[in-house]
């Protein structure tokens, strides 16, 4: 069965942003063709769930992934990291075979 995981740090950040936003069901994660390697991650906040969506819940936070992106994202863990002054969501995706030099795109 497909799975998307989320770390406690990512869950806390999603909860914070949803609270500031005042609405939303969770984090929507998808991919789009992009960059020199093939795909890039796309993040948005989900206000609704469709029949084509898969909902994964961990640490009281929902991550929504559509059927089209699920094959690329299956097994991915979403994390929220702090590196120096930078803070960002990081994807630990076991399906990634190669990444471009700038880190913006990947191939599976």
C-alpha angles and dihedrals in degrees: 000000000000117000139190116191132201130202123227090249092055091045091053092050093048091049090050094050094044090050092050090046091051095220144043140102099234146296119320113210123188139148133235133193104265149135130016097304103049114259141038130194120252121201128194137147116258119227093174140021122225132201088260093058130098116207121208119186128196132152089008092298129111125221114195121203125176121229093252094058096038095085091056094042101040109130094014121144116209113215135176113220138184117213111175106304093342124096122183148143111268124200120215096197117176090196095065112111099174140003130204119249094256092051094234099113141029143189130225 
